[in-house]
């Protein structure tokens, strides 16, 4: 499960180094309408560099657009209303993933992730998820990429995040403002955020707070 971010890239490298078999695929899910092209290009470039292009599956929903859904449903939030995962990623993951799945989740990333396990069984999908870098620090991740001579996704330098999701409800404010400095994404995101703010009565309390934060950052950002 490769997003183009530093953690999932480190997890991929760990698999290449430690798991001596070839019966696997590498699944990259583009969030239609919400993924930066630099992230797509990075995935393809690093796959060529590592000699794994034949294993890479670059997939996305072509019948849905993220920002259409954002306007319709409001910001995705953790739990049952996390439609970005349920609508854009899960159908593709279920279609193309093997029974054993590997991702780059790290324990220190959030209090929610601290409650996860290195190996988890999901009975509803009859799948097993393995997290090989679960206890790694950010520093260890960056060191590991350097050991492999793998550069960071260029979106980190521009936005502070990997660019697989340009709009995310949980970005820090500094990353939101850096995202707004890109003309294309500022126009795309701000147009929806302003409409959602005008229609905030139909949103949940948590969604309103997310819209308010993105709107506040838009007003504070220097373009």
C-alpha positions in Angstrom: 0.0 0.0 0.0 2.1 2.9 -1.3 0.9 6.5 -1.1 4.1 8.3 -2.1 4.6 9.5 1.4 7.8 9.0 3.3 6.4 6.3 5.6 4.8 4.1 3.0 8.0 4.5 0.8 10.1 3.3 3.8 7.7 0.3 4.3 8.1 -0.6 0.6 11.8 -0.5 0.8 11.7 -2.7 4.0 9.7 -5.3 2.1 12.1 -5.2 -0.9 15.1 -5.7 1.5 13.6 -8.3 3.8 10.9 -10.4 2.1 12.5 -12.7 -0.6 9.6 -13.5 -2.8 7.9 -12.0 -5.9 4.2 -12.9 -5.3 3.0 -9.4 -4.5 1.8 -6.2 -6.0 2.3 -2.5 -5.1 -1.0 -0.6 -5.0 -1.0 3.1 -5.4 -4.4 4.7 -5.1 -4.8 8.1 -6.6 -7.6 10.1 -5.0 -9.4 11.4 -8.1 -9.3 15.1 -8.2 -7.4 15.5 -5.0 -3.9 14.1 -5.8 -1.1 16.3 -7.0 0.5 15.2 -10.3 3.9 15.6 -8.7 3.0 12.7 -6.4 1.9 10.6 -9.4 5.2 11.3 -11.2 7.2 10.5 -8.1 5.6 7.1 -7.8 6.4 6.3 -11.4 10.0 7.6 -11.1 10.8 5.8 -7.9 9.3 2.6 -9.3 11.6 2.8 -12.3 14.6 3.5 -10.1 13.8 0.4 -8.0 13.0 -1.8 -10.9 9.5 -2.5 -9.7 7.4 -0.8 -12.4 6.0 -4.2 -13.4 4.6 -4.6 -9.9 3.0 -1.2 -9.6 -0.8 -0.8 -9.9 -1.7 2.9 -10.2 -5.5 3.0 -9.7 -8.2 5.5 -9.0 -12.0 6.0 -9.2 -12.8 7.4 -12.6 -16.5 7.6 -11.8 -16.1 10.0 -8.9 -14.4 13.3 -8.1 -13.2 14.1 -4.6 -14.3 17.8 -4.7 -17.8 16.9 -5.9 -18.1 14.6 -2.9 -16.6 17.2 -0.6 -19.3 19.7 -1.6 -22.0 17.0 -1.3 -21.0 15.4 2.0 -18.7 17.9 3.7 -15.2 17.1 5.0 -14.6 13.5 5.8 -14.1 12.8 9.5 -12.9 9.8 11.4 -15.4 7.0 11.9 -18.3 6.1 9.7 -18.3 9.5 7.9 -14.7 9.0 6.6 -16.0 8.8 3.0 -12.6 9.6 1.4 -11.5 6.1 2.6 -14.7 4.2 2.1 -15.5 5.7 -1.3 -12.1 6.2 -2.9 -9.7 3.7 -1.4 -11.5 0.8 0.0 -13.2 -0.5 -3.2 -9.9 -0.4 -5.0 -8.0 -2.0 -2.1 -10.6 -4.8 -1.9 -10.4 -5.4 -5.6 -6.6 -5.5 -6.0 -5.1 -6.3 -2.6 -3.9 -9.7 -1.4 -4.9 -11.3 1.9 -1.8 -10.0 3.6 -1.4 -6.2 3.2 1.5 -4.0 4.2 1.3 -0.3 5.0 3.5 2.4 6.5 1.6 3.4 9.6 3.8 4.6 12.5 2.8 4.6 16.1 4.0 8.1 16.9 1.9 9.8 14.2 -1.2 10.1 16.3 -2.9 9.0 19.5 -5.3 6.9 17.4 -2.5 5.0 15.7 -0.9 4.3 19.1 -3.8 2.0 19.7 -3.1 -0.1 16.6 -1.1 -3.3 16.5 1.9 -4.3 14.4 -0.2 -7.1 12.9 -4.0 -6.8 12.7 -6.6 -9.2 11.5 -9.7 -7.7 9.9 -12.5 -10.2 10.1 -14.9 -8.2 7.9 -12.5 -8.4 4.9 -10.7 -11.6 6.0 -7.4 -9.7 5.6 -4.2 -9.2 7.6 -2.4 -5.9 7.8 1.3 -5.8 8.7 3.1 -2.5 9.7 6.8 -3.1 9.5 7.9 0.4 10.5 5.2 0.8 13.2 7.8 1.7 16.0 10.1 3.7 13.8 10.7 7.4 14.4 10.5 10.0 11.7 14.3 10.3 11.9 14.7 6.6 11.2 12.4 6.8 8.2 14.4 9.6 6.7 17.7 7.9 7.4 16.4 4.7 5.7 15.4 6.5 2.6 18.9 8.1 2.4 20.5 4.6 2.8 18.6 3.6 -0.3 19.3 6.8 -2.1 15.6 7.5 -2.4 14.6 11.2 -2.5 11.6 12.5 -0.7 8.4 13.2 -2.7 8.9 16.8 -4.0 5.5 17.7 -2.6 7.0 17.7 0.9 9.3 20.6 -0.1 6.4 22.6 -1.5 3.5 21.8 0.8 4.9 19.9 3.8 2.9 16.8 2.9 3.1 14.1 0.3 0.5 15.3 -2.1 -1.6 12.1 -2.3 -4.4 14.2 -0.7 -4.1 17.9 -1.3 -7.2 18.6 0.9 -7.1 16.7 4.2 -9.2 17.6 7.3 -6.2 16.9 9.6 -3.4 18.9 8.1 -1.6 21.3 10.4 -2.3 25.0 9.6 1.2 25.6 8.3 0.6 22.9 5.7 -2.8 24.3 4.8 -1.4 27.7 4.1 1.5 26.3 2.0 -1.1 24.3 0.0 -3.0 27.6 -0.6 0.1 29.1 -2.2 -0.3 26.9 -5.2 -2.6 28.9 -7.5 -4.5 25.8 -8.9 -5.1 24.2 -5.6 -6.0 27.5 -3.8 -8.8 28.1 -6.4 -10.0 24.6 -6.3 -10.1 24.2 -2.5 -11.2 27.7 -1.6 -14.2 27.6 -3.9 -15.6 24.6 -2.1 -14.6 25.8 1.4 -16.5 29.1 0.9 -19.6 27.3 -0.3 -19.4 24.8 2.6 -19.1 27.7 5.0 -22.2 29.3 3.6 -24.1 26.0 3.9 -22.6 25.0 7.3 -26.0 24.5 8.9 -26.2 21.1 7.1 -22.8 20.0 8.4 -21.9 18.3 11.6 -20.1 20.2 14.4 -16.8 18.6 13.7 -17.1 19.3 9.9 -17.9 22.9 10.6 -14.7 23.2 12.7 -12.6 21.8 9.8 -14.2 24.2 7.3 -13.6 27.1 9.6 -9.9 26.2 10.0 -9.4 25.9 6.2 -11.2 29.2 5.7 -9.2 31.0 8.4 -6.0 29.7 6.8 -7.1 30.9 3.4 -7.6 34.4 4.8 -4.2 34.4 6.6 -2.2 32.9 3.8 0.2 35.0 1.8 -0.1 34.4 -1.9 
